Amino acid sequence: MESMTGYAFAEKSNDNFSYSVEIKSLNSKYLEIYVNLPKILRNDENEFTQILKKHFERGKIELTIDIFDWNSAKPVSLNTQLMKKYYQELETLHKSLRITEPLRFESVLLLEGITQKERTVLSDKAKKDIYSTLNSVIAKTIEMRKKEGAVIKKDIQSCLGAIAKDVAKIKSVSKKVVEEKKDILKSRLKNIAEGNIDYTRLYTEIALLAEKLDINEELVRMNDHLEKFKVLLKDEGQVGRRLDFLSQELFREINTIAAKSNNSEISHMVVEVKNHIDKIREHCRNIV
């Protein structure tokens, strides 16, 4: 079982620069991938996205790569032809406006397009290092997700055990409830009939009462859902949505039991079961 929450970070240096690779993984209904890259790596965005898709099936995955601390200065060149044109135009304007101050040559250097820095290109070796680091960070993120998944699995199993115990108690109490209701019904009918009981009517009323109070089907389905939970918890694939669906089914059954039983003791146990189911549902939203 794998959680959708994870994090990993790595920072390294080579001969030309330092760089960092960071992955954040959060809950999401589907797989969402966000890639934040420096300008020099923008052309590789699709390749980074495809790598992440191979390793993650669900969750909001945010990859951030940063390049900093360049060791070598970028070569600078001057556009001399453009400088001459600028200077000639400025000299003409200078004369026409009758400006007495001399035209400073350094002011031309500040104009657009005069200085040109050569574009930095990453070497194949540098790119290979970054991709290698990315794979390492992905592995660490998945490792963290699996560790958290193991903790979640243990907690879900604990909740399932508690629910199973409460279901068994509810089943035991429900039998007593039916018998108690039968005795109350007999007593009331006897008082109404002043001792002359119409047994045909009595048995009919008891049958209707027993049917109304019968929660055996709901208890059977709950136990069936609990068994399916145990099977799914052993699955290595995407189980989050299926577990969430099963927890909804458990909630539906326990609500029906609460409505049918009309007993304070069972009502208290129903509240406990609902608390455990809510906890399971919360966990399911964080499972791949």
Secondary structure, 3 states (H helix, E strand, C coil): CCECCEEEEEEEECCCCEEEEEEEEECCCCEEEEEECCHHHHHHHHHHHHHHHHHCCCEEEEEEEEEECCCCCCCEEECHHHHHHHHHHHHHHHHHCCCCCCCCCHHHHCCCCCEEECCCCCCHHHHHHHHHHHHHHHHHHHHHHHHHHHHHHHHHHHHHHHHHHHHHHHHHHHHHHHHHHHHHHHHHHHHHCCCCCCHHHHHHHHHHHHHHHCCHHHHHHHHHHHHHHHHHCCCCCCCHHHHHHHHHHHHHHHHHHHHHHCCHHHHHHHHHHHHHHHHHHHHHCCEC
